[in-house]
Amino acid sequence: MPGTFPSVPTNPCMNILIRAGLLLLLGVLPLSAASTNLLWRWSNPLPFGANIADLAVRSGEPVVAVAEYGQLFTSTDLVNWTRENTGTSRWLRSATYFGNTPTNTARLLIASGQSGTLLVSEDFSSFKTIDLNTTDWLEGITASATRAVAVGDNAAIYTSDDGTNWLRRSNNFNGVWLRGVTWRSNGIFVTVGEGGLIATSSNGINWSRQNSRTTANLNRVIATPTGFVAVGEGGAVVVDSSGNGTNWRNVSSGATGDLYAAALEVRTDLPGQPTGALLIAGDSELRSGVLAVNLWVDETDTRRSAPAPKATYLAGFWDTDAAVFAGRAGLVLTGVRPTTTSSFQWSLPDSPPRSWLFSAATNTSIATNTFSQFTNGQVVITTTTTTNSLVVAVGDGPTILQSDRGISWSTALLPTNASGIVYLGVASQPGRLVAVGSSGIISQSTAAFEPLITTNRYTNAAGVAVSVVLTNQINTLGLAWSASASGVTNTLQGIAADKTRWVACGSAGILLTSTNGGNWSRLASPVSTFLSSVEASPTRWVASGENGTLLSSPDGSSWSKVPSGTSQWIWRTRWLNNQFVAVGFNGTLLTSPDGLTWTSRNSGVTNNLNDVLCVDGTYYAVGNQGTVLGSSNAIQWSSLATITTKSLQGLAFVGGRLLAVGADGAILRAVVSDLSTVPKLAQWPTEPSANLFLLTGELDQHLLLDRGTNLTDWIASPPMEVTDPSGTLLYLDSQPNDPWVQFFRAQAIAP
């Protein structure tokens, strides 16, 4: 996409070059095929949907959240989070601050649960990987002022006095899996693990096993002003009041779910008693209790004024005046208690949809936009009409989300008969979307325009205020849905359309058809098995389902069985790149040129595959446990990068981005082909001492800043990614800049 962009304008020689007709060209690197170098980013839940395994906290430092596949996020307010590049895809399980760097900043240590990996960072922008050359998974890490201790499976205990050099310490724990470790300011380390193991140490090297008075697997231990608290499976809570971890007792909190986190309330309004309630959290559990009287409150009780949601909490801490718990799907919950006699009030910084999403579809919408500007004392009105892509995702809740680029999502307005149902499938015709689900629900959304009235105010040269009322036409396609009568109560999951017909399918082999998405009639079905998918090619329809069922139809009306060669559930079938591709349970993958003759392909996985898509000749398939596959021909498949273990149920492609939707409201996006925005230089150095560049592009775009003293030889900057939704990117250049002899250009590159 060639175009001109600015060089340094203050250089007279440079201006002469430009006047002579020498222009700097901006090029977007073309992709001959869709990318398989998938750099996934979270679109929902925001700010991220990774499972937070642990939080690292130190006064005056960012809160650090660590998660699966090397994901690490930092925040100063628990609302806005920044993803940091750790340089690894290994799972991160625990984190702690340890000492200071030579520049007097905090040093961060991260323990990976995978293959004995440790990360060290002194500035959050770069991470050093330390490989302990072991198969031990490290599950917990803590630090005193002078020593760090990491623990894991096979009774692994490692210590370090500098965060870089680590030694494995021997013990007599008989290979017990250690799951957590902490340090108390009186100089005592405590580790906990399977079978109720609790051990203490004054130096992190020599350990003594203590009587925990429980056989439950213990997951985490925290230090308190008076001792320690450990929590574990089956609601286990054990408390030490000796201060040195030698006197433990069981506490009955009423919790029955597995516990993974604890925090102790710190108060200044309790005379002679600086601590308040003990809070414990885990699998659908969050309770507060006063240990002195063993009185506990279920904080998830919906009868409370502001209860905590029933969720999976994996980490927690007390943050000055609030309890903070975090866990599955990036959830970060805070709870405050204004007085000692009031209840905890729980809130989420944001409440993105976390309902399961099962399918996605794309369409286009037309918008009429009217703009006004005040020029030379006159109001100038400009009207433009644009055709924009959109994508919808449907799921439990019930939930339907709509987006233009797959980045920001809006919740749709659903029909009244959708209450209590689950949307399982969605399909598209030009200007129309149809979603199907449980209890025979069929809903549709059509192109319709609603006025959006705005008022712009200007002041003319005489100081008189001028108001301009503008009316824009907003297309509600995908945002407003109405009910259609299916006439059945069967669960409907498959839905597809060609130019003239819609077909839906579901439980008990049901098949329905419609010409407009609103009026439906039942078709004769040759099977009674559950049909989970239906698809149309230019010449044939195919439906698929459990027990390897495949149906074929020349017109979408009369159906017959065809052999599939498998007894596995064929979950979804797509017409892609002039062939049918079907995916299903236990890695099932089939292809067919005509919908009649099918060939089994080796997917290389045994996880269930749930959807498949083709973009620019590259095939993608997704499935359970975050499975992502890629292929150039739908025959040979390979595993591609993922950032989640959540089941991915549906795929869509919009605006250069591959989208995957699934469990816990997960919506992932990855750039796989050219984005439409041409990157530009908006600001550049004009003095030798200046080093600030401002580039503009599009979120997720990868850019290079090139520099040179002629128009032939260029030196590239390190690759940069646009992470600001506004599309702006600031770059501080470490190279000297001489505006008299240098050219600059920005270009987009493949991820």
N, C-alpha and C positions, 0 to 999 in steps of 0.2 A: 504494500500500500504506500506508494511513494508520495512525498509531499515535502514542502520546504519547512525549515525551522531555523531559529535565530542562532547566530554566532555572537561574539562579543561586539557590541555596537560602538564602544567608545574608541576603538582603534581606527585611526584614519586609513591605514593601509588595508585593514579588513574591509572597511566600507568601500574602498576602491575595488576590491575583489568582488564584492557583492554587486556593485554597480556594473562591473564588467560582465556579470551574468553567471558567475560561479556560485552555485547554490549547494548547500549541504542537504543531502537526501536522508530522509528518515525511512528506514525499512523495517517492516514487521516480518520476522522470520517465518516463512511459510512452512506448514507441516504437510508433508506428502500423504501422511495417513494419521489417523488419530493416535494420540500418545498412549503408551503403556507405562510411562513413568509417572504413576499417579501420586500426586501430592495432595492428599485429602485435607480438606478444611471443614470445620463445623459450621453448618447453617442453622441447625436446631438440634437440641436446645441451645440457646445462647446464654453465656458467652462460649460455652463448650459443653459437650455431652459425654466426655470421658469420665470413667469411674475414678473418683478421687480416692486414692489409697491412703494418703497421708498428707498432713499439713506441717510445714516448718514455720515456726513463729519466733521472732525476737523483736523486742521493743526498738522502734526506729527503723526497722527493716521491712521490706515487702513480705506479705504472707505468700508462701510457696506451696502450690498444690502439685503433687506428682501422680501420674496415672500410667495406664498401659501404653505399650508401643513407644516408649521414650517421650511421652508427652509431659511437659512441665509448664505451668502457668504461674504468673506472679500478679499480685494485686496490692494496692495500698489502701483500698476502701472496701474490699470484698464484693464490689459490684462490677467494676471494670477490670478485666483480666487480660494480660498479654501473654501470648504463647512464645516461649523461648526455644531456640534451636539447640537441643542437647547433643545433636550429632549421633544419636543412637536410636534404634527402634526396639531396644530391649525394654522389658517391663520395669517400671520404677515402682518400688514398694514403700520406701520410707525416706525421710529427709530430716536434716537437723542443721542448725547453725553451729559453727565450731570456731572459736577464737577469732582473730582478726588477721587480715593480710598485711604485708609490709606497708601498704598505703592506708592502713587503719580502717579498712572496710570489712564487712562481715564475710567470712568464708562459708560457703554452702557445701554440705556433703549430701550426696544422694546415694542410697543403696538400691541396687537393682535386684529384683527377685530372680533374675535370669543369669545363670552361669557366672556367679561371683563377680559381677561388674559393679564398680563404684565410680561415681562421677564427682569431680571437684570443680567448683566455680568460685572465682573471686570477684566477678563483675556481672554475672547473669548473661553476659553476651557471648561468653566462650566457656566451654566445658572440657575438662581434661578427663579422659577415660582411663580408668585403672582396672586392669584385668588381673584378678587374683589367681588365674589358671586353676580353677576348680569348677566342679559341677554343682557346688553348694548354691542354693538359692538364698539370697539374703533378704530377710523379711523385716528387720527392724534395725534402727540406728539411733544412737544418742551420743551425747558428749558432755564431759565436764569441762572445766576451764582449760585443762591440759591434755585430755585424752579422749579419743573417740572410740566407741565400741559398736560393732555391727554383729548381728546374730542371724542365724538361719537354720536350714535343715541340716540333718546329720550332726546335730548338736554343735554347729559351727559357731565359734566366737572368734572374731578378729579385733585387734586393737591397733591404734595408730596415734602417734603423738604429733604428727604434722599433717594428717589428712591424705598423705601421698604414699607413705610406706606402711604396709600392713603386715601383721603377723597373726597366724592362727594359733589360738591358745588351747591347750589340752584340758580335758575335763572328764568326769566319770558319769556323764549323762546318758551313756549307752545309745548314742545316735538319735536321741529325742529331737524332734523338730521344735526349734525355738522360734516363737512368733512375735515377740515384742521385747523391748528393753527400754529402761529409763535410768536417769540419774537424779539424785536428790542433793541439795546443796550441802548436806552434812557429809558428803563424800561417799555415798553408798550407791552402787549400781545394782539394779534388779532386772533379771530376765525371766520371762515366763514362756511356757510352751505346752506341748501335748501332755495329756495324762495328768494335768494339774501341776506340772513342774514349775517350781519357783526356786530361783537361786540368787544369792547375793554375793557381792564382791566389793572390797574397799579400793581396788585398783584396776578392775577390769581384767585382771590376769588370773588370779586365784579365786575360785568360786566354791561356795558352799551351798548345798541343796537344803531347802527349808521345808518344814511341814506345812503344806498349803491347805490341808484339810478338805481337799476336793480332788476328784479324779477327772473333772471336766477339762477339755482342751481350753487353754487360756490364750486369748488373742492379743491383748494389750495390757500394759501396766503404766500408770501415771504416778508421779510423786505429788504428795499433798503436804501442807505445813506440819502435819502430825505423823505422816508415814507414807503409805502407798495404797493404791487401789488397783486390783486386777479384775478384768472381765473376760468372759469366754462363752463357750457354746452352751445352749440350753438355759440361758439367762443367768449363768454363774457370775457371782460377785463375791470376791474375797477382799478383806480389808486388813491392813497392818497398821497398828497404832503404836508400835514400839519406836518407830522412826528409823529403824535400821533393817527392817524387813524380816524380823525373826519371830514375830507373833501375829499369825494370821487367823482370821475367823470368817466363817461364812455369813453372808447377809442375804436374807430373802426379800427380794425387791418386787416379786410378782411377775417379773419378766420370764417368758418362756422361749422367746426367740433368741437366736445367737447374738451375742453382744461383741462389738468391735471397737467401741470408743467410750471415753469417759472424760468428764471435766468437772472441776470443783468451783462452785460459785465463790467469788471473793467480794466481800462487802466491807464498807467502812462505817456502816450504821448499826453494827452489832457490837455493843460494848464488851470488850474482853474476849470476843469470839470473831476473828477475822474471816472465817469461812462460813458460807451458807450451805445451800443444798448441794448434794452430789448428783450429777447428771450422768446417766448411762444411756447408750444408744447402740442400735444394731439393726437386725433384720426386722423391719416393721415395729421397732421398739424405740421409744424415747421416754424415759422416766426420770423424775426428780425425787430425791428422798433426803430426809434428815436422819443421819446415822444414829444420833443420840437416842431417838425414840423409835427408829426403824419405821418411819411413816413415809409411804411412797405415793406418788401421784403419776397416773398415766397421762403424759403430756399430749398423746395423740387422741385422747377422748374427744369426740366430736361435739360433746355437750359443753366443752369449754369455749370461752369467748374467742380465743385465737389459738386453736390447737396446732400442734405440729403435724405435718402430713405423715401418713404411714409410708415410709420409704426405707431404703437400705442405707444406713449411716455407717461410714467406715473410719472416720477421723473426727476429732473435736478438740476444742480448747476454750479457755475462758479469756475473753478479750476485753479487759478493763472493766466494762460494765455490762457485758452481754456474753451469753453462751453461743458458740459457733459450732455447728456440726455440718459435715460435708460427706458426700458419698456418691451413690450411683447416679449416672447420667448428669454429672456436673452439678448436682444440687448443692447449694450452700444456704444453710438455714441459720437465722439468728434469733435468739430469745432474750428478752429483757424482763426484769421484775422490778418495777419502780420502788416498792417497799418490801420489807420482809414478810408482810402479811398478805401481799397481793400475789396473784398467779403469774406464771411466765406468759408473756405474749410473744407468739412466734410469727415470723414473717420471712418471706423470700425476697431477695433483692429484685428479682424479676420472676415472672410466672409463665415461661414459655410452655407450649403444649408438650407433654411427655407421654401422650397416648401412643400406643403402637400404630404404625402406619403400614399399610399392606399393599398399596399400589399407587402409581403416579401416571399422569398423562399430560400431553402438551396440546396447545391450541394457539390461536392468534387473536388479538383484539385490536380494534380500531379506536383511536382516540383523536378528538379534535381539541387542540390546545390554542387558546387565545392569550397573547402576551401584550402588555402595554409598556411603553417607555416614554419619558419626557425628553424631547429633543428640540432644541432651538425654540423653546417656549410652546411647543406643540405636543399633544399626546398622539403618539403613533401606535396604531393597533396592528398586530401581526397575527395571522391565523395559520396554523399548520395542522395537517392531518397525517398521522403516523399509524403504521401497522406494527404492532409489537407482539413478541412471543410471550406466552405465559405457560405456567406449569401448575398443576394441582396435585396434591397428595391426600389420600383418604385413609381413614382408619377408625380405631376404637374411640369411644368418648360419648357420642360420635364426633368425629373430627374431619373437617375438610379444610385444607390450607391452600392458599394461592400465592403465587410469586411471579414476578416478571423475569428475573434472571436466576432464580434459584438461590438468592442470597438472603433477602428479607422476605418474610412470609406473613400473610394476613389470614386471620380466621374468617371463614365464610359464614354467611347467614344461612342456616339450614331450615328445611320445612318442619312444621310442627310434628309430623308423624315420625320424625327421625329419633325421637327421644328413646334412649335405652338401646339403640341398635348399634351394630358395628358395620362400617363400610369396608368391603373386602376387595372391590374392583372398581375401576374407572376407565372409560374409553372416550374417544374423541372423534367428532366429525367437524368439518369447518363450521365455526360459529355455534357449536353445541357440544356439551359434555354430559355424560350419563354415568352415574355411580350406582352400584348395587351392593347389597349386603344381607345381613341377617333378617329373618322374619319376612322375607320377600320384598324388602325395601328397594324401591327404584326412585332415584331423584335425578333431576336434570337441571342444567344451567344453560341458558341461551344468551346470545349476544343481545344486550339491551343497554340503553343509554339513560343515564341519570344526570341531571344538571348539577354542576358544582359552581356556585356563585361566590366570587371574591370581589373585594373592593380595594383598589390601589389608590393611594393619596399622594399627590404631588403639590409642590408650591411653585407658582410661576414667578417670573421676574418681578412682578408687582407685589409679591408676598401674599398672593391670594391662593388659598387652598383649592386644589382641583381634585375631585373624586372621580374615579373611573370604575364602573361596575362591569365585571367580566363574567361571562357564562361559558364554562367549559363542559364538554360532553364526556362523561366517564363511562366506559364500557364495564358493566358488572359481570361479564362472562367469568365464571369460576368463583365469583364472590357471592352471588345470590342464587339460591337453589329452590326449586319447587318440587312438589310431590307428583309422582306418576303412579297409576294404579297397576300393579303387576297381576293382581287376581290370585296370587298364591302366597303361602306362608313359608315355602321352602327357603333355606339359606341360598342366596345367590352370590356367586363369586366371580365367574367369568363374564366378561362383557367385551364386545367388539362391534365394529361397524365397517361397512364398505360405503360406496357412494349412495346406495338406496335403501339399505337395510341395517337394522340393529339385531344382534342375537345375544341373549344372556343365558347362562347355564348355572347349575348348582346341585344341591343335594337330591338324592333319589333319581339322578339322571335327567332332571328337568331341563327343558329347552324352551325358551320364549323368544318371540320375534316381534319387531315393531318397525314401522316405516318412519316414525317421527320421534321416537324416544318417549312418547307420552302414552300411547295406546298399545297395549301388549296382548298377544295371543299365544296360546300354548301350542307347541309342536310335538309330533309323535317322536318318542325317543326309543332307540333300540336297547338301552341299558337302564339299570336302576342304580348304578354306582355313582358316587359323587363326581360331578364334572366341575373342575376348578378353573378351567381356562377355555376360551374360544378365540379363534383368530381367523381373519380373512386374507386371502391373497387375491390377485386379479381374476383368478379362475376357479378357486376352490376355498371352502371353509373347512377348518379342522377344530375339533373339540377334544380335550384330554382330561384325564382324571385318575382316580385311584385304581389300583390293581393293573396298572399298565394300559388303561382304557384309552383308545384312540377312535374317534369318529370322524367321518368325512362326509362332505356335502358339496354338490356342484353349484348349489344356489342358495344355501343357508336355510332351506326349507325342509328337504327330505334328507335324512341322515342314515348312515350305515356304519357298521364297525369295520375297522381295518386292523391287521395285526401290527403290534408294536415291537414284539420280540422281548418284552420285559414285563415283569409283574410289579415293578416299582411304580409308585404314584408319579404320574407325569403331571407335575404341578402347573407348569405354564408353557404355552406354545406361542411362538412369535413368527411372523413372516418378515425375514430380514435379508436384504441384499439378494433377492430372487431365490430364496429357499426358506423352508420352514426349519426352525431350530426349537427344540423342546428340552426343558430341564425338569428335574424332579428329585425324588428322594434318593439318599445314599449316593449322590454324585451322578445320578442318571443324566445322560446327555445324548440326544438323538438329532439327526438331520434328515431332511427329505426334500427332494426337488419339486415334488408334486402333491404331497400330503397323502399319498397312497403307499409308497415304498419308503421304509424308514431304515436308517443305518445307525447302529449304536456307536458312539464315540467315547474315547477314554478321557474323562475330565481330570483324572489324576487326584481326585478327592473323594471322600466318603461322606462329607457333610451334605445335607439337603441343599439343593440349588433351587432358588425361588424365582429368578427372572433372568432374562437375557436380552441384550440390545446390541445393535451394530451402529457404529459411528465412523463414517469415512473409511469403510472397509475393515475396521478393527472391531472384533466382537468382544463384548464384556458379559460376564455372568456373575451373579452374586447369590449368596446363600447364608446358611446358619453360621453362627460364630464368626461373623465378619468376613466370611469367605469372599474373595474377589478373584476372578479368573479372566484371562485375556487370550485372544487367538486372532491370527491373521486370516484364517480360512474356515473356522468353525470345526476343524478336524483335530489339530494339535492345540492343546490348551496348556497354559502355565499359570501358576499362582502369581498374583500381583499384590502390591503393597496395600495394607489396610491399617486403620488406626483404632479399630474397635473389635470387640468380640460379640457385639450385639448382632442379632439376626438381621440381615438385610433382605427386605421383602420385595422391593420394586426398584426399577430403573427408569430414568428419563434423561433426555438430552435437550438443553436449551442454552442458547447464547454462548456456545463454545465450551460449556460445562457439562460433565457427566454428573448426574445426581443419583444417589442411592438413598432409599428411605427404609425405615425398619423399626426395631424395638425401641421403646422408651422415647418415641418421638424423634429418633435419630434421622437427620438429614445431612448427608455428606455431599460435598461438591469437590470436583477436581477438574482443572482445565485440561481438555484433551484435544482441542483444535483452536484455531485462531480466534482471539477476541476481536470485537469490532472496533475498539478504541485505539486510535493511533497515539502513541506516547509522544509527549512534547517536553521541551525545556521551557519552563515558565520563568526561571530566575537562574542566573549564572554569575560567577565572579567577574567584577569589572576592575578590581584592583589586585596587585600581586599578593597582598596579604589576605585576601578574601578566599574562603573555601566552601561556601554554602551554595548548593545546587537545589533547586526545586523542580521536580519532575511531575508531570501529570499523566495519568493513564487510567487503569481500571483495576478494581480490587481483584487480587489473585494474579495479576499480570507480573511476569518476570522481565526485568529490564537490565540493560547495560548502559552505562554512560561511557561513550568513547571520546578520546581526546587525541589531537594530532596537530602537527605544525604544517600539514598540507592536507589535501583532500584524498590522499591515497593510503597513507600509513597511519593506522589507528591503534591506540593502546586502550584496552578495555578495562573498566572497573570490575570489581567482584560482582557476581550476579546479585540482583536485589529483587525483592518481592514487594508489591504494593499491598499493604495490610490495612490501610485506612479506607473505610467505605467511600470516602469522598474522592478517592483515586489519586490523592497527592502523596508524594514521597520526598522526604528531605534527605539529602546526602551530603555529608561532610567529607570533603576530599582531602586526603593526606598529602597529595602531590602539590608541588609549587605551581602556581598559575601565573602565566605571563600573558596578559590580555593583548599584548602587541603581536604575538606570533602564534596564538593557539586557536584551534577550532574545537567545538564540542558538538556532540550529537547524542541523542537517545534512541535506543532501538529495543523492540520487544524480542524476546527469545523464548524458545520452548522451555517449559518447566524442567 
